[in-house]
Amino acid sequence: MKEIKRHTITAALPYANGPLHIGHIAGAYLPADIHVRNLRQRGKEVLFICGSDEHGAAITIRALKEGTTPRAIVDKYHALMDRAFREFGIRFDIYDRTSSDLHRETSQAFFLKLLENGAFSVQEEQQYYDEEAKQFLADRYIMGTCPTCGNPDAYGDQCERCGSALSPKDLIDPRSTLSGAKPVLKPTQHWYLRMDEAQQWVERWMNTGELDGAMHHDPREWKASVLGQCNSWLKDGLRPRAMTRDLDWGVPVPLPDARGKVLYVWLDAPIGYISATKRWAKDHNADWEKWWKAEDTRLIHFIGKDNIVFHAIIFPILLKLHGGFVLPQNVPANEFLNLEGRKISTSRNWAVWLHEYLERWPGRQDELRYCLGTILPEQKDSEFTWKDFQEKNNNELVAIIGNFVQRVFVLCHKYYGGRAPGAGAATGQDLALWSTVHASAEEVARHIDHFRFRDALASAMNVARAGNKYLSDHEPWKLEKTDPERTRTILANSLNVAAVLSIVLEPFLPHTAEKLRRMLGLGDLPWAHAFRSDLIGEGQELGKPEHLFKPITDAEIQPEIDRLHANAPQGQEQGQQAAPVAKSEHRSAEAGGSGVVSAKATIAFDDFAKLDLRVGTIVAAERVPKADKLLKLAIDIGEAVPRTVVSGIAAHYAPEQLAGQQVVLVANLEPRKMRGVESQGMVLMAEDAGGRLVFVQPRDAVGPGGEVR
C-alpha cells in the first residue's frame, strides 16, 4: 500500500427534504468530525466534504405534500442543515449542494465518460406507471410490502426497516405514493450500469484488499457489518442496475434521446463529493484532482448502515469504470440510533431534531456531543434517552471533568493569586500520574485510527479521572499548611493535566476544549503536546475559575420527555425507557450478563442490611485466560492483601485502564470459582441504555474499606 499523504473524508450527503435529527448525527457526522479533528491535530492534510443531496423522488414527494416546489424545499432545508451543522461544531471544509450548476456539469461529464467507456447497456423495461397521475413512477414513488421482512411501507429502492436494497418489482402489492392507486407496467428505456461485470474484482477487492495486482487496503480494518452486508449482495450476484429515472427533478441525462429523464440519485449524489471538492478548490485556488486521483490519497466514507452498498459497491464500481479515481480504503458505517425504546421515525415526529435542541439548549452543544459519543452505534443499534443524557452530564461531565478543572483553578487562585505554580522534584506518584495520562492519550489516538470512537472518548475521560484521583489522593488543600512546596508541585502537575485534557477532548468536545484552553492561557495545541507535562509555565496567568458544565435538573429534562411523547401516535405502544441498573458480574459473567432488568420483588430491610458494601481501589487487573469477557481484578478494601474479584467487563475496559479506579464491592458474597479463579466478591456496575458499563463509585475519593451505608 502507498504511503498516505492526504485524507479525503466524506460524510453522507443528507437529503434536503427535512431537518437533521440525532440519529443522523450519531450515524455519520459526529464520528466523521471526531476523526477529522484528530487528524488535523496530528498535522495531517485533510479535506472534509459534505453537502445537501437535493435530488431524487424524496424531495418531490415532500414538495407535493407541502404544496410547493422542489426548489423551495431544498433551499429551506439546505440552509437549516448547514446552520445546524455549524452551530453544533461539525466543521466541514465545504458544505455544498447537488442542485448547483457545477454539480450538474460534473455529473453529466461523469455519465458521458462512463458511457464512452462502455459502462452502460440500454434496455427497454416495463416500469410502473400511475394512470391517475399520468407519469412513470421512480423508485421512491412506489411503496409496498418488503419481500424480505414483510414491512408494508417499503420503498421501491430500499426497505428502511431491514435495509434490503430493492427494485420496485420486488415489492408485494405495490402502490403509488402520488395517488395511492395500484400502478401498471408500461415500457420505457433506461441506461443500466453493468454491475455484473464487476462481480469478481469487487469481491476480491473487498475481501482481500487487492486491487489491480497491488494491496489497496487491509480488509481486517473494515467492520464486520459492512463486509457482511456487501458479501450478502455479492453472494446473490451483482446485476445491472438502472442509472436513469423518469423524473422532472434532478440532473438531466445529457443525451438527445433521453428527454424527461434524469440521473439516478445514487449516481448523482456520490458525485456530489467530487463536485464539492471542485467548488472548494476553486474557492481556494487549489488542485481538486489530488484529493480524488493521487495514489497517496486515502478516501474514507462515513455513512449509516442504510447506505453501505451504495458507497462500498456501487460508487467504487462507478469510480473504477470511469478511471483515474482512487477507491475508498474504508467505509466505517454505523448502525442505527434508537430513541426512548423505539426506532426514530421522522414521519411520526419521533425524533430529537438538532436545530430544536440548539434552540432550547443554547451553548450546550458539547453536552449532546458527549452523550452521543458514548452511545455511538458502532457495532450494533444503540439508544438515546433524555434521562441518560441528564445522568451523563451530571455524573460524568460535571462530576469528573468539571469537578477536576474547578478544583484546580480555585486552589491556584486561592494560593497563588491566579498564577501557575512551578513544580518541584517529581516523586514516584507524580511519574505514575503522567504514565497514566500519556497512556490514555495514546489510547485515544489508537482508538480513533480504528474508528472506535466510544473507546476513544472513554480514554480521554480517563485523563480527567487520573487528575481527579491525583488531587483526591494528595489533598493539597491540607498539605498547604505543612508542605507548601509539595502543594505547588501537585497543583502544577494538575494544571498540566488540564492542559493535556484540553487536547484530548478537542475531537469530542471542541467548545469545552476551547474554553479550557482560554482559562489556561493557551492557544491551539498539536496532538504531540498531549505527551508533555510542561505545557503551563511557572507564573503563567490563569483565567478565573469557571464551570465548564452545569448540572441538568429533572425540571429541565421532563419537558423534553413530555414533548417527545406528546408527538407519539395514539394507540401505539411506547417503548420502555431503559434506566441504568446495577449488574452482577459475579453471577452472570460466564453467561454474558443480563441487560436492563425489571424491578424485582421488595425485600425486608434486614435482608438489605446483610450486604456488606465496601469502597475499594483497583490496584491491578489482567485478563482471565480463555475467557473473552472476564477480567481478574485485585481490589484493596483495607485488608492485609487485596481481594481477587472476577468481573465480566473485558468488553468495556482494558486492564491497563483500571489501576486506581475506585469501586463499590459486595464484600460478603460467598466466594465462587470462575474459569479456575476464585472470586471474592462482586463489583457493582451500572449499565446505561446504550449497553455501556460504568463503575458505581463515590464522587469523592474514599479510603479503602469505606463502608457504603
PALUM-505327 format. One record per residue (C-alpha): residue in one letter; x, y negated, z negated. Coordinates in steps of 0.001 Angstrom, whole numbers, plus 524288, in hexadecimal, padded with zeros to 5 digits. Each point is the difference from the previous one (the first is absolute). Example, Ala and Ser with C-alpha at 12.3 -4.5 7.8 and 13.67 -1.06 7.14 Angstrom:
A8300C811947E188;S8055A7F29080294;
This chain:
M800008000080000;K804897F23B80329;E8043E7F6C07F542;I7F4907F7207FCAB;K8027C7F16C801C6;R7F22B7FAB47FF7D;H7F28B804107FB70;T7F3577FDAE80761;I7F518801C57F620;T7F1D17FFE580440;A7F3CE800257F7B2;A7F343804C2805FD;L7F89A7F56280749;P7F3637FE0D7F83B;Y7F36A7FF0C807B4;A7FB3B7F20280056;N7F1F58041C7FD8C;G7FFD37FE357F147;P808417FBB87F461;L80AF3807847F972;H7FD6A8085D7F411;I8092C806537F62C;G7FF8080CFC8074F;H8066B7F96D80BA7;I80A5B7F9EE7F742;A8036380CB57F906;G7FF92807C480C99;A809CA7F8798081E;Y803257F1EF7FCC7;L805218004D7F218;P8091C80BA380290;A805167F95680C45;D8023B7F3267F8E1;I80747806CD7F4DE;H808B080704809C7;V802E97F3B0807CD;R802CE7F79B7F41B;N809D8809DE7FB06;L806878012480D4C;R801937F13F80049;Q80592800057F22F;R80A4480981804DC;G803B67F71B80B45;K7F9E88082580AD5;E7FB657FA3980CD5;V7F139801C97FFD2;L7F4467FBF580823;F7F2C8802047F960;I7F4DA80012809C9;C7F1447FFFB7FEDD;G7F4227F967805DC;S7F176800FC801F0;D7FAB880AB1808D7;E7F5977F83A80714;H7FAE58093180A68;G7F7FF80C548002D;A7F1DA803897FE05;A8005F7FD887F150;I801557F16E802C2;T7F4C37FF9D80994;I7F767807E97F6DD;R8027E7F61A7F520;A7FCF47F4E08094F;L7F32380659803F0;K7FC2D801EE7F1CC;E802F97F1D97FCA0;G7FA067FA5C80C5D;T80C877F98680473;T80B568023480964;P80BF9808A37FEAB;R808977F3DF800E1;A7F9107F9BD7F472;I8019880C7A7F81A;V80E94801738026B;D802C97F1A07FDAE;K7F8FA800A37F2EA;Y8065080C5C7FADD;H80D897FD9280581;A800C27F3517F844;L7FA62806787F3CF;M8099780B6880056;D80BBE7F79880351;R7FD4E7F7257F45E;A7FD7180B647F6B6;F80CA9806CC803D1;R807EC7F39F7FDC7;E7F9A97FCC87F2F2;F801F980DEA7FB38;G80E687FF8980359;I8004F8093F80BB1;R80AF47F93E80753;F7FF6F8033580E89;D809AE7F9CC8094F;I7F4987FE6F80930;Y7F17A802817FED5;D7FB407FFB380E11;R7F34880352806FC;T7FCD6808E780B67;S7F6B87F66C8069D;S80B5A7F72D803FD;D804077FDD080E13;L80D95805427FD03;H7FA4B80C967FAB6;R7F73D8019D80BD7;E80B907FE178092A;T80894809577F822;S7F59480A9F7FF7F;Q7FCCC7FF1380E5E;A80E6080096803CD;F801C180BC97F715;F7F45E806D380668;L805207FD5C80DB2;K80D6F805537FC70;L7F9AA80C567FABB;L7F8238011A80C7D;E80C5C7FE6380820;N8068980AC37F801;G7F4E68098680299;A7FADE7FFFE7F20C;F7F1A97FFF38041D;S7F6978085680784;V7F3697FA06804F7;Q7F414808097FCC0;E7F1A27FE788023A;E7F8D2804577F3ED;Q7F299800C47FA33;Q7FEFB7F52F7F5DF;Y7F4F77FCA57F6EE;Y7F7437F518804DB;D7F57A7F8A57F87F;E7F4517FE9180919;E7F9897F62F7F700;A80C057F74D7FEA6;K803B48027380E4A;Q80E74802827FD9C;F80A2180A9A7FE38;L80347802BF7F1EC;A80DE67FF147FAF0;D803C5809897F544;R7FC327F6F47F4DF;Y7F2977FD9180600;I7FCBD80E477FD94;M7FD68806A17F318;G7FC2E80DD47FCBB;T8032480B9F7F775;C80E53803AB7FE9F;P8023580E0F8047A;T80AE6801947F603;C7FA137FB437F334;G7F1B37FD9980307;N800827F1557FD80;P7F3887FADB8068C;D806127F29280255;A80C768037A80743;Y8043A7F70180AFB;G802F08047380DC0;D80EA67FE9F7FE35;Q8020E803EC7F1E3;C7F93D805087F3E0;E802EE7F6A67F4E8;R7FC9680A537F5DE;C8096180AD3803DC;G8091A7F87680912;S7FDCE808F580BBC;A802CC7F9BC80D2B;L7F430801FA808B9;S7FA9A7FDAC80D75;P7F1D27FBB080198;K7FC3580D1E805D1;D804C8806C67F3B1;L7F51B7F9B57F80F;I7F3D9807857FC66;D7F3437F88B80271;P806987F3A180539;R7F8DF7F2EF7FF51;S802B57F26380520;T8039D7F5D27F5F0;L7FA387F59E80902;S7F21B804E3800CF;G7FFAB80C5F7F7D2;A7FBBE8078D80C07;K805B880CE88043D;P809CE7FCE480AC7;V8009D806ED80D1C;L80BEC8040C807C3;K8036D7F88B80C63;P80C3D800588087E;T80AB67F5C87FE6D;Q80E8A7FF45802FA;H80B147FEA97F638;W80ED48009C7FF22;Y8049E80B517F797;L80D14800C57F8FC;R8069980CFC80342;M8023B803927F1D0;D8001980E83802FA;E80CD37FE558074E;A806517FA937F3A6;Q7FC5D80BA97F769;Q80D5D806677FF83;W808957F4317FDA6;V7F6A97FA177F5FF;E7FF9C80CBF7F85A;R80ED3801338003C;W802427F19C7FCE4;M7F6AD7FFF97F497;N8040C80CC57F989;T80EA380075802BB;G803347F196801BA;E8066C802D680D25;L7FD5E7F6E780B7D;D80681800FB80D40;G80AB8808AD7FAB0;A803947F77B7F453;M7FB7B7FEFE7F1F1;H7F6327F5037FEDC;H7FB3E8015B7F1ED;D7FF928096B7F493;P7F2758065D7FFC6;R80205803AB7F1B6;E7FE177F19B7FCDC;W7F2547FFFA80600;K7F4628020D7F722;A7FA1180D9080071;S7F2877FA2580239;V804C97F8D180C1B;L806A280BF1805CA;G7F459808627FC5D;Q7F61D7F784806F4;C8089A7FEA380C06;N8031280E85800B4;S7F185802E47FF1A;W7FE2D7F7F680C52;L80B91806768066F;K7FB2E80D8A7FC64;D7F33E7FD4380700;G807BE7FB4580BB3;L8012E7F202804B4;R7F62E7FC7980A75;P7FEEF7F47D80965;R7F9787F4687F974;A7F8EC7F4BC8067D;M8075A7F3227FEB4;T7F5567F76B805AA;R7F2347FCBA7FBB4;D7F3BC7FA0C805E3;L7FF207F3967F7DF;D7FF8B7F16880206;W808A17FC997F434;G80E4B803AE80082;V80BE17FF93808D1;P7FB2A801AB80E08;V805C680B6780789;P808DE7F8FA809D9;L7FB608076580C0C;P7F6B87FBA980AD3;D7F79D80C537FEE8;A7FE4A7FED67F142;R7F6947F4BF7FE70;G7F84F800AA7F34F;K80A4E808787F9A5;V809787FCC77F504;L80B9B806DC7FA03;Y7FCA9809A97F53C;V8023C7F95A7F301;W809F180A6B7FC10;L8081B7FC5880BEA;D7FDD77F1847FE01;A801C07FF0F7F125;P80D938060C7FDCD;I805437F7F780B45;G7FBFB7F4CE7F719;Y80C37802E37F80A;I808257FD7480C31;S7F8BB7F3B780436;A800F67FACA7F219;T80EAE8021D8008A;K8006A7F87D80CBD;R7F86F7F4D47F9B6;W809547FFC57F46A;A80BE480057808FA;K7FAAB7F4D880830;D7FDA37F7CF7F3CF;H80DA9802EB7FAC9;N807887FFB480CE4;A803BC80E387FDC6;D8011380C85807D9;W7F3F38087F7FDEE;E8053580BEE80714;K80A4D803D77F5F8;W7F509802337F61A;W7F99880A22808DB;K80A438050C80958;A80D418003B7F935;E8041680D977FB91;D804DE7FAA47F306;T7F25E7FAFF7FC76;R7F7BD807A67F63E;L7F15B7FF66802B4;I7F6C8802F37F4A7;H7F10E7FFA18006A;F7F8827FDFB7F33F;I7F1F78049C80199;G7F4C8807177F973;K7FD6380E5D80274;D7F4DD7FD1F80974;N809F07FA5880993;I80A4180ABF7FF6F;V7FE4C8068480D38;F7FF507F2FD8071F;H80D1A7FB827FA6D;A806F480D167FF1A;I7FB808063780CC6;I7F8F87F6EF8098F;F8085A7F3B77FE6A;P80CEB80794800AD;I7FB308066280C8A;L7FCA87F29F8059D;L80D507FA857FC2E;K8077580B6C805C7;L7F8348007180CA4;H802177F176801CA;G80E8C801C87FD8F;G80A157F7A87F935;F7F99A7FF787F29D;V8044E806107F324;L7F698809527F94A;P7FBF17FF2D7F1B5;Q8096B8064F7F67C;N7F558801477F5C5;V7F1687FDEC7FE6E;P7FE1F7FFE57F122;A7F12F8003E80021;N7F8977FF0A7F33D;E7F393806FE7FC0E;F7F3927F8C17FBDF;L7FD537F7AC7F405;N7F2E9802977F97C;L7F8977F6747F777;E7F973803037F303;G7FDB980E4C80355;R7FB787FE1880E0D;K805BD7FDCF80D66;I801317F1CB803FC;S7F4E37FC9580952;T800017F30C8072C;S7F2568022F80556;R7FABB801FB7F237;N808417F4F07FA63;W80683809BA7F6DC;A80D227F94D8005D;V808B27F6257F945;W802237F5B580A74;L80D767F9D77FFA1;H7FBBF7F21380301;E7F5AF800A07F54D;Y809E2805177F62A;L8091D7F4C380352;E7F4E67F6557FDFA;R7FB78805B17F2FE;W80D91803037FAA0;P808467F4698044E;G80E76801837FD72;R7FE5580E597FC64;Q8050E8063C80C86;D80A91807D17F944;E7F696806197F65A;L7F8E38065880B72;R80CA48030880741;Y804C6807057F3CC;C7F3B0807DE7FDC3;L7FF478042080E3E;G80E96802F27FFEC;T7FE23809CB7F4F4;I7F4F98072A8071B;L804567FF8280E34;P7F9F280BF0806AB;E80D0F804EA804EC;Q7FD7880EAB7FF9D;K7F187800F27FCEA;D7F42F7F7487FE6C;S8006B7F78B7F3CF;E7F67C7F7427F8EB;F7FEAB7F1EA7FB99;T7F7757FC5C7F46D;W7FE827F2AF7F9D7;K802858057A7F26E;D80CB28061D804A1;F803B47F2E0805F2;Q7FD7A7F9A27F2CC;E8079380A437F866;K80BC77FFB080900;N800777F14C7FEB4;N7FEC3800007F13A;N807DD80C1A7FC8B;E80AB67FEFE80A2A;L801817F282805FE;V7FD097F8777F38A;A80541809C17F60F;I80C618042080725;I804B27F5988099C;G7F97E7F4427F9D0;N80362803F57F21D;F80E5D8020580333;V801E17F33680751;Q7F8307F8197F625;R807D6805277F46C;V80D037FD408068E;F7FC917F214803B9;V7F9E17FCAA7F2EE;L80C19804B07F8C3;C809677F8E68091E;H7F88B7F34E7FE43;K7FF3A802067F152;Y80E5E8030E7FDCD;Y8071B7F95580B3D;G7F7987F48B8040A;G7FBAE8064080CAD;R80D838033580524;A8059280D5F802DC;P8094D8057C7F5C4;G80C88806C3803C2;A8022580E757FDB1;G80A9E805297F72E;A806E480D14800C5;A7F72280AC880508;T7FC7580B417F715;G7FC4E80DB3803FC;Q7F1BF7FC177FEA0;D801FC7F4998094F;L8067E808D7809F1;A7F4F5809D27FEAB;L7F63D7F528802C2;W806C57FC3E80C97;S8017F80E1A80417;T7F13E801A87FEDC;V7FCEA7F31D806C9;H809048026A80B7C;A7FB8F80E2280186;S7F1F07FB4780084;A803637F5E180A5E;E806A180A858080B;E7F3C58085C7FED6;V7F7937F4CA804EF;A8079D7FF1480CBD;R800B680EB8801C8;H7F15F801A17FE3B;I7FCEF7F4C080937;D808CE805EB80A6A;H7F7F380C777FF29;F7F2EB7F8CA7FFE1;R7FD34803DA7F1D8;F7FB587F2AA7FBD4;R7F8C58045C7F3CD;D80C5E8063D7FAD7;A807C37F3F5803DC;L7F6E17F7327F84A;A800EE809067F434;S80EDC7FF17800AD;A7FF497F127800AE;M7F7738001B7F3E3;N80A55808357F92F;V809107F43A80094;A7F6357F8527F7C6;R7FE0880BB07F716;A80E99800FD7FDD6;G800947F1937FC9E;N7F4B3801207F67D;K8060A80BB57F951;Y80D307F93E7FF05;L7F9CF7F4427F964;S7F7BE8083A7F6D8;D80B4C808DA7FC37;H8092B7F4BC7FCA9;E7F6397F63C7FA65;P808347F3C1802A8;W7F6517F7C17F85D;K804F78071B7F3E7;L80E5180057803FC;E800A87F156801FD;K801C97FDE97F161;T80A3A80A917FDEA;D806E58016A80D24;P7FD757F45680905;E80A958042D80987;R7F93B80CF580219;T7F32B7F8D9801E9;R8064F7F7D680ACA;T8048280C4A806FA;I7F2C98068B7FEE3;L7F8C67F43580571;A80A2D7FDAB80AA0;N7FE4C80E0C8046C;S7F1397FEB37FF3A;L8001B7F3CF80890;N808168073580A0F;V7F69080B7E7FFA0;A7F5357F624802D5;A807FE7FB3980B9D;V8014080DE880532;L7F176801A77FDA4;S7FD607F444808CB;I8072C8072B80AEF;V7F9F780D7F7FEA8;L7F2427FA5A7FE8E;E801157F78880C34;P7FB0080A51809A3;F7F429802EC7F78B;L7FCD37F37A7F89C;P805D77F4E98080E;H7F8897F5057F94F;T80434804D17F28F;A80E10801F980451;E800837F21F80542;K7FA717FA8B7F34B;L809C1807DC7F807;R80B737FB558083B;R7FB677F20A7FE1D;M7FF80801F57F13F;L80DCA8059580071;G8051A7F4FC80893;L803478094E80B29;G7FDC27FFA680E9A;D7FDAE80BAD808D9;L8090680B417FCA7;P8049080B0B808F7;W7FD6580E107FC53;A80E558026F7FCD1;H7FEA17F6A47F473;A7F6C5809B07F97A;F80C3F807AA7FC76;R806917F4C97F8EB;S7FEFA7FC327F1A9;D804FF7F201800CD;L7F5C27F8C9807E7;I7FD2E7F60A7F552;G80BCA7F7DF7FC1D;E802437FAE87F259;G7F9AB7F2D27FDFF;Q7F6C98016180B85;E7F3AD7F8267FD9B;L7F3B48081D7FEEE;G7F2197FC4B80309;K7F5B97FF567F57C;P7FA3480CEF7FB6D;E7F451803258089F;H7F6B680B5E80006;L8022F8078280C9C;F7F2E3806B77FE20;K7F4377FE0E7F763;P7F6C580A4B7FA99;I7F3738030180752;T7F3FF800C17F76D;D7F407808B3800FB;A7F83B7F3A1802AA;E8082B7FDAD80C4B;I7FF2980DF9804DD;Q7F1AC803157FDA8;P7FAE17F65680A43;E80881806C080A38;I7FA4A80D387FC77;D7F2387FA727FFD6;R801F97F93180D19;L804D180C7F8064F;H7F50B808887FADF;A7F5CC7F5DE80389;N804028021180E2C;A7FE8B80EE67FF53;P7F48F8059F807D7;Q7F4388037C7F7E5;G7FDB680E657FDBE;Q80E06803E2802B0;E807248066D7F4E3;Q80B587F8247FAEB;G80D428061C7FE16;Q804C2801197F224;Q80A537F64E7FC21;A80C66806EE7FC34;A805097FB557F2EB;P80D86803367FAD0;V7FFC480BC07F703;A809A0807357F789;K805A380BC7806DE;S805C480BC07F93E;E80BD3805548070C;H80242809A37F4DF;R7F414807F180392;S7FED57FCE680E6D;A80D817FE10805B0;E8012780D7180607;A7F27D7FEEA805FA;G802D67F29B8055E;G7F8347F8AA7F5E3;S7F2757FA84800CE;G7FBCE7F36180628;V7F66F7F6777FA34;V7F787807447F65A;S7F2B07FD447FA8B;A7FD8B7FCB77F1C9;K8006880BB67F6FD;A7F7998036E7F475;T801D57F7CC7F3C2;I808928051B7F511;A800757FD447F184;F809AC7F6007FB0D;D806A180A817F7FC;D802F58075F80C80;F806147F3F580615;A807BF7FD637F399;K806B880D13801B9;L807AE7FA7B80B77;D80DA37FB4E7FCA8;L802EB7F5A080A51;R80DD87FA9A7FFBA;V807477F5D4807DA;G80C5880591805DC;T80ACE7FBED8094A;I8044C8087980B5F;V80E9B801FE7FEC0;A801F08098F80B37;A7F8498063880B18;E8027280A9D809F4;R7F863808358098B;V7FB1880D737FC2B;P805B180A0580990;K7F64F805CC809AF;A7F50C7F6F57FB59;D7FD9A7F4868091E;K7F6AB7F9327F6AF;L80729801707F318;L80A277F7E67F8FF;K806FF803DE7F36D;L800A27F44F7F6DA;A808027FDD87F3B3;I7F83F7F6B67F755;D8050C7F9747F3B1;I7F5277FEC67F5CE;G8090E7FD917F492;E802EF80E357FD09;A80D73806317FE9A;V800018040480E59;P7F79E7FB5E80B64;R7F3CD807C780362;T7FFAF807BF80C9F;V7F3747FD5680799;V7FC1B8054B80D53;S7F7C27F655807AC;G7F9988010C80D5E;I804367F2B6804E8;A80AAD8036D809CB;A7F7B87FB2680B57;H7FF3A7F2977F9B1;Y80D287FDE17F988;A80DF8803AD80329;P807F2804A87F42F;E809697F4968012A;Q7F4C57F6667FE45;L7FC0D804B77F294;A80B0E7FDBD7F665;G7FBC87F58B7F67B;Q7F16D800F2802CC;Q7F7917FFB67F3DB;V7F4E2809E27FFB1;V7F53F804E07F720;L801A580E477FC37;V7F64D8099A7FA25;A809E0804E37F636;N7F85980ACB7F938;L7FB918078A80BE3;E802FF80E6F7FF7D;P80C718029F807EF;R7FE148068A80D1F;K8097B805CC809D0;M7FF737FB5E80E24;R8097F8056C80A03;G80809805627F4D5;V801397F2E47F904;E7F9457FE107F2EB;S7F85E7F3497FFFA;Q7FF057F9EA7F281;G7F52E7F64A80208;M7F8777F8B280A6D;V802A97F28F805CE;L7F3C17F7DF801F4;M7FE387FA6580D9A;A7F5707F7EF80676;E7FBAB802D680DDA;D7FA7F7F4BD807D7;A7F635800A180B0C;G80AF180151809EE;G8056B80C307F96B;R80BFA7F9317FA6F;L80484804537F275;V805087F5E47F662;F804FD801BA7F22E;V7F7687FC8E7F48B;Q8096F7F79A7F850;P800507F4AE7F64E;R800E37F26A805C1;D80B397FC8F7F6D0;A80AFA8094C7FCA8;V7FD95808AF7F42A;G80A4B807C07F8C0;P800B380EAF802C3;G7F5BB807677F86E;G7F6B17F4897FE48;E7F28B8055F7FD18;V7F4927FCBF808F5;R7F4437FD2C7F75F;
